[in-house]
Amino acid sequence: MIPFASHIHPASEDFQSQRAGMLGLVGQLRALEQRAADASARAASSFAKRGALLPRERVARLLDPGMPFLPLCNLAGYGMDDPDPERCIPGGSQIAGIGFVSGVRCMVVATDSGIDAGALTEAGNQKLMRCQDIALENRLPFVHLVESAGSNLRKYRVDKFIRGGGMFYNLARLSASGLPVVTVVHGSSTAGGAYMPGLSDYVVMVRGRAKAFLAGPPLLKAATGEIATDEELGGTAMHASVSGLAEYVAEDDAHAIALARDILATLDWNDGMPAPGPCAEPPHLDPDELAGVMVLEHRKPVDMREVIARLVDGSRWMDFKPDYGAATVCGHGRIEGHAVGFVSNNGPIDPAGATKAAQFIQLCNQSGTPLVFLQNTTGFIVGRTSEEAGMIKHGSKMIQALANSRVPQITIHCGASFGAGNYGMCGRAFRPRFCFSWPNARTAVMGGEQAATTLEIVARQQAERKGAPVDEGRLAAQKAEIVANFSAQASAFYTSGHLLDDGVIDPRDTRAVLAFVLATAREAEARQPRAVQFGVARF
């Protein structure tokens, strides 16, 4: 394959302007992430008084030093748990990601108990269940660091209670699928939270601090009149010697983390895994330039080959049918040695582009090649000519191929993701293995202006049929309201806050993120867990 010849001029005014805008959005992302870390760190003195490690310190001790860690759902709950963007703390009170524990690639989730005592939020529940789904699909052991007061009863919602049962369903499925579930209980694990250690394969509890009970002392007294202390009802000593819930007793947080690492080390989990390939050639075109390659205004065109060339080994890639359906970009390349098929957009998807993409998706399935979708489209093309050309049937053909594809699929929202283009390019509803967004990405059924104009036309037609005058003031107010509503929901910060992706990433990190998840998917394909009919039961 021949290296791509770039037409980008990094010294140009346009490039520098785009770069400054993108870096501003990256700065906003980092500030939100820091907001969560700072909120948790404010509890440092109370943690220190009881000799406990802060949640982020626990995660840092659990993970292998110097090894990569991929955070997931970093903005979960932003604009969701609290509608005020200036006060809302992102992350769903959970720290989550894929990392290495004693050399084993694991899904790691830790309750951020420095924030509201680790009380479960709607976004936190969704984030936890998404991480469990990722662990199941990618055959990863699940390591859970728990310290939670349970749900906030002041914010009780019956729908949240019912949906929340999915986290326990998933724990049972992980164990039954042969994927070890290791839980460290650092503090309270109350009510439904008690089933987190109960449905785990290995449980470590910290002496004098860990507690697990279906009803804590206040609820027990309210429900039955019985009076018991925390330790009598569900302390570590009781569960280790009487109930049998705990396999291991730790003297403090650091000891508990060391025991969890020892458990992973004893599993021989990496036996038979593919050996790392030879060191790959880095892109000839600098990935740092991705901060300026992508336009921030989705109406401006961009050649997505310029993006691909800054992701693939040696900037080499093989363009598939470049002259047919030219606005749809398909082709082959490698990322850190992993063979990849790319699908992207240089404009709307037309009949020829949909046909090309459908064929390419099937070819990648034939060869077992993972697919990477780089979304940047205003959707499937509309108009009389495209309808006559069969846009509906050709677009459906692309969606058929995508929905029934069996190779790992990874989606990056790089720019616009409008209309059914979101679906055809493997949006969240089509269950990509992983889905990330750049901070400039915009997602909507259509542009706000188009939506407002459509409803304006309808309103004028209705008034004309009735012979009534048009209220221009009312129409103008309606248009402004619709545009504002669409604009507010289209931002990557909003969609990621509502868990419509697996996190917002710096464009310059895209190659590293793709290499990491491709290696994760490759391990999953090679692994054969020893599934059992039921999860491992506690006796």
Salt bridges, closest charged atoms under 4 A:
GLU33 OE1 - ARG30 NH1 2.87
ASP64 OD1 - ARG261 NH1 2.66
ASP82 OD2 - ARG87 NH2 3.25
ASP84 OD2 - ARG87 NE 3.40
ASP112 OD2 - ARG56 NH1 2.72
GLU122 OE2 - ARG163 NH2 2.70
GLU137 OE2 - ARG433 NE 3.44
GLU147 OE2 - ARG50 NH1 3.13
GLU147 OE1 - ARG58 NH1 3.01
ASP159 OD2 - ARG157 NH2 2.98
ASP159 OD2 - ARG163 NH2 3.60
GLU247 OE2 - ARG538 NH1 2.59
GLU251 OE2 - ARG207 NH2 3.17
ASP253 OD2 - ARG58 NH2 3.04
ASP253 OD1 - HIS186 ND1 2.88
ASP253 OD1 - ARG209 NH2 3.19
GLU281 OE2 - HIS284 NE2 2.54
GLU281 OE1 - ARG316 NH1 2.53
ASP288 OD2 - ARG19 NH2 3.07
ASP288 OD1 - ARG508 NH1 3.61
GLU289 OE1 - ARG310 NE 2.93
GLU297 OE2 - HIS298 ND1 3.91
GLU297 OE2 - ARG299 NH1 3.27
ASP303 OD1 - ARG305 NH1 3.35
GLU306 OE1 - ARG310 NH1 2.94
ASP313 OD1 - ARG511 NH1 2.83
ASP319 OD2 - ARG305 NE 2.59
GLU336 OE2 - ARG511 NH2 3.37
GLU388 OE2 - ARG384 NE 3.16
GLU449 OE1 - LYS479 NZ 3.80
GLU456 OE2 - ARG460 NH2 3.13
GLU472 OE1 - ARG460 NH2 2.86
ASP502 OD1 - ARG130 NE 2.75
ASP502 OD1 - ARG428 NH2 2.99
ASP506 OD2 - ARG508 NH2 2.72
ASP509 OD2 - ARG30 NH2 3.66
GLU523 OE2 - ARG105 NE 3.31
GLU523 OE1 - ARG527 NH2 3.61
GLU525 OE2 - ARG433 NH2 3.22
